[in-house]
């Protein structure tokens, strides 16, 4: 894997291969793009080699004038019949309501949470596009409320829609509350494997740059396309939006991606219509978020193609190094999304992967792999030794080395803090919880009374399975939740063997301080 500096050097070298004229600034003209299109698709193709850039020349080699958007135009090449419901998909709700009112149609707005379209964009309408409008009846607009409060939409493409606004001819900085689209000083762009072009940051942020056929316009145009209905009176089909995380394959939909991976974050926004084996897509390559706020360094766009969706066998890459696993999956035609797991007692190489191993999956789809590394802040050193010392002490051995304060918990809820001589006095370890639990329990007594071998599970391994692969049910009670002062990554748990009935299962969690001294012990009783 190349370094960030090397990636920048390669980007610079790629950018020097083609001269890019200043982006044209013509007078406003008729528009085929609309200001409400807010889909995002930026692609940075960096790493190991060349970065691609989109071409800004027309078929005859002359610069094409940029088209400025109108306020309400939704003209497309696939238009529902006159007098029917227009397509308002992905439109800003205020623009959509204004367009309907202009046509004499009352609008009723309802909201739903959605991970793919940002707040205020139209998800769907009733009636659907191309369907008749009942006289006097309002049209219902379902509008995105953004991310659900109980779910994360971090990797679903919501943050890419501002790039589609650029592709639609809209300066995103002019929209109140719009997040910043952060480009690097130089951005490489490619469309359908064409010659790379390098843009300055100012050019990339200028909506006049993104004329028809350029990287962002490819996605903006795809968002407004519709598929005709299969039944008389049916609604026209609006696009399906999907997002993908991970480095794209070297070849996808007949388009070869130059270069290899670098230390970059890669996201892909895809726009599908029925019958398309290859959706319109744009890969967005950013510097890692820890450097320069995740600046976009390259864009790689592909136009849609029709046909059947091809599939291929997914290689089993468990146990391989990160680089070898990525190379293997990319060569097989898949995108690679790497999750780096910081944990105590990390495994070697790729420890997990999604998708059915040695099964099939659509080419270009993401395979998620997990690579484990040592946790940088969790108190891992000495944890296994402290757990062993606790077991030995409970069975008559010497007391472990204690932190200045030892926190005692029952069912994850703090009970008491032991200091001084109380730390080494087994009688002080009595845990009483009322009214949730009427009796008192001593974790040392629990350990001492079990004369068999105890299973030791690191926090991340606390969801074991039976031999047949069936997940082991969590049999222990949570009476309050761990306090934030105890890092979950730095916990080791002691359990009876999983063959013991659920009603007799219990868990003792152990934490240590930075010096490896016993700092907290939690006894979680069986769930009754």
N, C-alpha and C positions, 0 to 999 in steps of 0.2 A: 504494500500500500504506500502510495507516494505521500509526501508531506504537503502541507498547505502551501509552503513557499514554492515547491516544485509545481504544484497545480497552477499557481498563479503564473509561473514562468511559462508553462505550456500554453496557458490561455493567451498570454501576451504573444507568444510565437505564432499561435493560430490566427490571432487578430491581425498580425502584421502581413498575412498572406493576401489580404484583399483590401483594397481601398474602399472606404464607405463614404459616399458623398453626404453632405449635410442633409438631414431629413427635410423633405419639401414642406412648404407652408403655403399651399394654394388658398385661394378664396373659397369660402364655403360653397359647396355644390350640392347636387341632389344626393340623397343618402340612401344607402342600402342597409346601413347599420343603425342600430337604435341605442339611445342613451341608457336604456334600462338594462341592457345586457351586462350582467355583472359576473361573468364566470371567470375563473382564473386559470391560466395555464402558462406557466413559465417553465422553461426547460434549460437546465444548465448542463451541458455535456462537457465534463471536464475530466481530468484524470489521466494519468499515464500518457496522454497523447494530445490529440487535437480536440478543440472544442468547436461546435458547429454554430452557425448563425444563419438567420433567415435572409433570403434574397429580397431585394427591394426593387428589382427591375421587372418591367412588363415583358410580354412575349417578344416585343421588338427591341428590347434592351433599353428602352427609354424609361426614365423615372415616371412612375404612375402618380397622379395627384391624389392626395389624401381626401377622403370624403368625410365631411362633417356630419354628425348625427342630427336628426330632427328631434323634436321634443316627444312626439308620439308615434312616429312611423313604425309600423311592424311589417313592412312589405317584405315578402320572401319569394323564393322561386317556387315554393309549394304552398299555395294560398288556398284557404278554405273558401267556399262560395260566398259571394256578396250577401249581406243580410244575415249571416250566421254569426255565431260567437267567435270573436277573434282569439288568436293565441296570445295569452298574457304571461306565459311561462317565464319565470325568472325576472319579471318586470318589478320595479319598485312599486309598492302598493299605491302610492300617491299618483304615479303616472298611469297605472292601470285604471284606477277609479276615474281619473280625469278623461282617459280615452273613452271609457264606457259612457260617462256623462255626456261627452261630446256627441256620441251616437244615440243619445236619448235613453240610455239604459241605466237603471238604478243598480247600485252595487251594494251587496251585503258582505261584510268582511268578518271572517272567523280566523282564529290563529291556532297553529299546531307547532309543537317542537320539531325541529328537523336539523340533522347534522350536516347536510350537504349544501343547503342554501342558507345564506346569512339572514339575519333579522330583516324583516320588511320586504322580502321577495315573494312573489306569487308562486306557490307550489302547484296548484291545480284550480280549476274552475268548474262550476256547475251552472249551466250545461257546459260540456266540453267543447274544445275548439271545433268549428265546423258544424255544430249542432244548431238546430233552430232555437230561437229565443222566444219563449212563451210570452205573448202580449201581456204587458202589465206586471210580469213577474220579475223580481230582482235576480240578478246574476250573483252567485255566491263565489267569493274569492277566498281560497284557503291560503293563508300567508304564514311564512316561516316565523316562528318565535325564537329561532336560534337553538342553541344547545340545550338539551334537557338538563334540569338542575341536578339530576342524579346520575348523569352519564357524561363521559368525556368525548368531545368531538375533535380531539387534537389532530388526528390523522385522517380526517374525512374530506378535506378539500375546501372547507368553508373559507379558509384564509386565502384561497387562491382566486376568489372571484373578482377581486380588484384588478387583477391582470386582464380579465375579460373586459372589464370596463375600458381599460386602455385599448384593447383590441377593437372595441366598439367606437372608438374615437372620443372617449371621455377622459378628461384629466381627473384622476381620482382625488387629487389634492383639493379639487374644487367641491367635493362632496363633504358636507359637515359630518364630523365624526368618523370619517374614513380612516382606516389604519394605514400606516405608511407602507408603501411598496418600496423596499430597500434594494437598490441595485448597486453592484460594485462599480468602481471607476470605469471599468471596461466589461462589456457583456458580449459573449459570443452567441450567435443565433443561427439555427439551421432549420430548414423546412424540407421534409421528405428526403433527407440525405443530400441536399444540395450543397453548394459551396458555402463555407462559413463566412460570416460577416461579423465584424466587431463594431459595437455601438458604444458611445460614451454614455455615462449615466444620464446626462441631460437628454440625449436622443432617446434612450429607453423610456424615460418618463414623459416624453412628448407624445400625445395621442396621434399627432400627425404622422409619426413614424410608421404606425401600424396600418398600412394600406392593405387592400385586398391581397390575399395570398401570403402575407407575412405570418410569423409564428403565432402571435396573439389573435390576429384576425381569423386564422383557421378555427380556433376554438369559439370565438365570438360568433362567427357565421354558423357553426354547427349547433349552437344553442337555440337559434331561431328556426332551424329547419323542422319540418313536420313530416309524418308519414300518413298517407291517406288511409281512411277507414277500410276495413275488409267487408263490412256490412253496410247496406243502405241505411242512412240516418245515424250511423255510428260516429263517434268522436274521432278526430284526427289524433294521432299519437304524438305527444311531446317527447323530447329527448329524455333519456335516462342518464343521470350524472353519477359518476363513480370516481373514487380517488384511490391511489395506490402509493404505498411507501416502499422505497427500496430502489437500488440501482437497476435500471432497465436491462433487458437482454442485449447482447451484442447485435443481434438482428431481430427485428420485430416487424411483422407485416410487410416483409420485403424491403425494409429500410435498414441499412447498416449504420450502427452508431459508432462514430469514430472514438478512439481512445479507450482507456480502461478506467477503472474506478480510482478515485482519489479519496481523501478524507473529507467527503462532502455529504451533505444531507440532500436526498433526492425525493421529490414528490411528483406524482403524475396525476393530471386531471383528464378524465376521459368522458366523451359525450357520445352516447349510443343511440341509434335508431334500429328498429327491427330489420333483420336481414343483413346487418353489417357485421362481418367477421372481425374487422379492424375499425374500432371507433376513431373519431377525430380525437387527438390526444396531444398534450404538451407536457414534456418532462421539465421540471424546474430543479435546477441544481443550485444549492446554496452552500456558502461556507458554513462550517459548523456553528451552531448558535453561540458557542463560547467565544467566537471571534467575530468582531465587527457586526454584531446583531444579525447574523445569518444573511448576509448580503447575497443577492442573486448574481451568479457569475455566468450562467449560460441558459439558453432555451433551445429545446429540440422538439419541433412540432411534426405531426403526421396527419395527413388528411385521411378521411374515412374511406374504407373499401368494403364492397359487398362480398357475400359468399358464406360458406360454412365456417364455424369456429373450429380451428384445428386444436388438437390436444397432443400431449406427449407424456412420456413416463417421467415421474419425479424421482430423481436420484436420492438415495439415502446418504446424507452427508454427516450423520452423527459420528462424533469422534474425530472428524477432520478439523484442521486448523481453520480459523475464520477465513483467511485468504483462499485456501484450497477449496473450502465449501462454496464460497462466493463464485469462484472461477468455474467450478463444476456445474452449479445451478444455472449460471449465465450461459455457459456453453450449451446447456440443454434447452435453452429458450425461455427461462423464467427470470422474473425480477427477484431481487434479493433484499429482504428487509432484516437488518441485524439488530437484535435486542441485546445490549450488553448488561448483564446482571451482576451488580456489585453485591457480593455476599461473603459470609464466612465459609470457609471450606469449599472453595469453588471447584467445579469439575474441570476436566481437561478437554479443550477443543469445543466443538458444537455439542451441546448437551441435549437440545430439543429442536425439533423442526415441525412446522405445520404442514398441512397437505398430507395426503396418504402416501407414505413412503413406498416406492416401487409400484404405486398406482398411477393414475393419469390425472392431469389437470390442464385447463386451457393454457396454451402458449401465451406468454406475456403476463400471466397472473403472478402474484407475489407468493413467494415461499418465505415464511418467517423463521429465522433461526435464532437460537439463544446461545450466547457465548458468556461464560462466567469468569469474573475476575475478582480479586480480593477486594473486600469492601474498604474504602479509604478511611472511613471514620468510625465504623462499628467496632466495638470492643470485642474483637475476636480472639486475640492472643491470650492463651491461658484458659479459654472457656472450657475446653474438653477436660483439662486438668482439674479445674475447679469443680466441675460436675462429678468427676471421679472421686475427688477428695470429700465432697458432700456425702456421697454414697458410703464411702469408707467410715466417715465420722458417725453417720447414723447407725452403723453396725458395730460401733465400739472402737473405732480407730481415733487417730488424733484429729483435732479440729482443723479445718482449712484456714488459710490466711484470709482475713476479712478486710473489707474496705472500712473506712472510718465509720460509715453508717451502712447498715444492712436493712433494706426495705423488705418487709414481709407482706405478701399478698395472698388473698384467698379468692379464687375464681376470677383472677385478673384485677380484683379491687384491692387497693392498699388497705392494710389492717394496722400495721405498726412499724416503727423504725427502731431498730436495735442498735445500741451504741455500747461502748465500754465492755464491761464483763458480761453484760447480757448477751452479747453476740456469741460467746462460747458456752452459754448455759442452755442446754437443750430444753429445759422447762420454759424458757422465755420465748420459745418458738411456737407456743400455743396460738392457734388462729381461731377466733370465735367471731361468728357473723350472726347478727340478729337484726330483724326477724327473719331474714331470708333463710338462715340455717340455724337450727336450734341448738346443735351440739358444737363442741369445739374439736378441732383437728390439729394434729401436729405433723407437718410434712416429714419430719425426721422419723416419726413413728411409722408413717405410711411406707417409707423406703425400707426401714428395718424389718417390717413385718412381711415384706415380699422377698423370699429367699432365692428367687430365680434371677436370671439375667434380665436386665432392663434394656429396652430399646432406647437408643439415643438418636434424636432427630434434630437436625439444624432447622432453624425457623423456616427456611425455604422448602424443606423436605417434609413439612408437617402435614402433608396430604398424601399419605402412602396408599397403596392399593394392596388388595389380596393377591395371591399368586395367580389368579385367573384374570387379573387386571381390573376387577371391580373396585371402585374407590372405597376406602375405609371411611365409614361414617364418623363424623365428629361426635364423640360420646361424652365430652366433658362440658361442664357448665361455665358460662361466662356471666359473672355477677356484677360486672361494672366496666369492663374494658380496660386495657392497659393504660397507665398514665403515659403522657407524651415523653416523660423524662427517660423512659426505658425504650431504647431503640429495638424494634422488632428484629432487625438484621443481626443483632448481637445476642440472640437468645438460643440456648440449647435446651431441649426438652427431654425429660425422662418419662418413659411409658412402660406399662406391662406389655408383653408381646401382643401383637394384633390378634392372635388366636383367642385371647381372653374375651369373654362375652362383653358386649357393649356396656351392660349395667355394672360391670366391674372395672371398667377402664377409668384411669385418672391420668393427670399430667402434672409434672413438676417442672416449671420453667426456671432456668438459671441464667443470671447475668453476672458479668464481672466489670470492674472499672478498668481504666487505661493501663493499670499496672497488673492486670490479671487477677485481682483479688475479688473474692466473692462479694457482690454488691446488692443482689436482690434475688429472692426466691419466691415463686408463686405456686401454690397448690390449687389445682382446679379439680373439684370432685366430679364423680360421675353425674351425668345429666339424669335426673329422675323424672 
